[in-house]
């Protein structure tokens, strides 16, 4: 029996560039939105710029102006410390909560995870403004304290300072931290914990020497999801921080608004370099290649 196959069109072999065609739109988007702006800011940080006039002369004055200014350095250090505080609080709150989630029945876990991601369905700005109505001088906390007679006048330290920046930031980043820790804790082999207890290890030793090392990927992923974005946080300190809660990105924005593009660009690159150093240190200390899919 013979079979006849009729082709209505000519079949062509894929060219050598065919595998890359699918990623061209994403690559072009990255070039336009990320790479080109970084190149422009890199040039602006090492050139002499007066308002909108560029002089083709290399200089390190922009970096020196930033690094030798004690006010800016203090704000940078404060930003790092606040980011560390927010990260620590998120881990302290999220770790036991994520562990509690793993012990619930599967159906209840799904419901609880939906509640964890529920804040993502509302606007970031709306959530920050909601906290302003809670912490404000006429907010819910002050009204409750005045109504109970515990205070004669409203307290003013709840808003427009470092305290309010930390509180609101912890609320905003806890869902990211919880989801990252939940992923690691869900895969935790609890038989190892039971074995350590059977061998006479106390609960705190089991937690420190067994549980924490086994969930390090989730802990360091949480660090990346919380600490790194906090270094570039702008909206929260602007709305709830006031003058006392100003972070380094607020200073960067003020430099660009004052048309000091060189100094602002230099600040951006210093922050980016600090961020890259932290990520590289994490990769070296915790072998984060496995988290990013690079481990074998």
C-alpha positions, 0 to 999 in steps of 0.5 A: 500500500502506498501513501502520498503526502502532499505539502501545501507549503515549504518546510524550512529548518529553524535558523541559528537565531530562532531560539533567541527570537522569543527573548528579544522583546524582553531583552529590548525592554530590559535595555530600554528600562534598565541598562540604558538608564544605568549607562546614562547615570554612570556617565553622569556620575563621572562627568562635569554637569552644571544643570543641563550643560555637560562638559566632556571631562572626567571627574570623581568630585561627585563621588567624593562629595557624597562620601565625604559628606557626614550628613549623607553618610549618616543617612546611608548608615541609618538606612542600612540599620533600619533595613536590618531592623525591618528584616529582623522583625519580619523574620521574627514574626514570619518564621513562627507563623510560617511554621504554624501554617505548615502544621495546618491541614492542607485545605486550611493552609490554602485559605491562610495563604490566600489571606497572606497574599490578600494585601497584594490585591490592594494598592501599595499607597492605600496601605501606607495611607491606612497606616497614617490614619492609624498612627496619626495624631487623630488616628485610631490608636490615639482615639482609643487611648483618649477614649479609655482615659489612659492619656489626656492628650494624643501622643505624637511619636507614632508618626513622622519618624523612624519608628513609623517607617519601621512599623509600616515597612514591617507590615508591607514586607511580612507577606514576602517573608512569610511566603519565602519561609513557608516554602522552606519550612514546608519541605523540612524533614521533621524526622530530623527534628525528632531524631535530634530530640531523641538524642537528647538535644534541647528544643532551642538546640534543635532550633538553632543547630538543626531547624535554622540550617535546614531552612537557610534558603528561605531565610536568605531569600527573605533577606533579599526580598526585604533588606535589598528593597528597603535600601531603595525604599522611597514611598514609605519614608516620604509619607510616614517618615517626615524629616526624621525618617528620611532615608538615602533614596529621599536624598537621591531624589532631592539631588535630582530635583535640585538638578545635581544630576552628577551627585544623584547618579553617584549616590545611585551607583554607591547604593547599587555597589553596596547592594551587589556586595551584600548579594555576593557576600550572601552567595559566598556564605550560603551558596545561594546558587541553589536558590537562583537555580545555579546549583547542581 
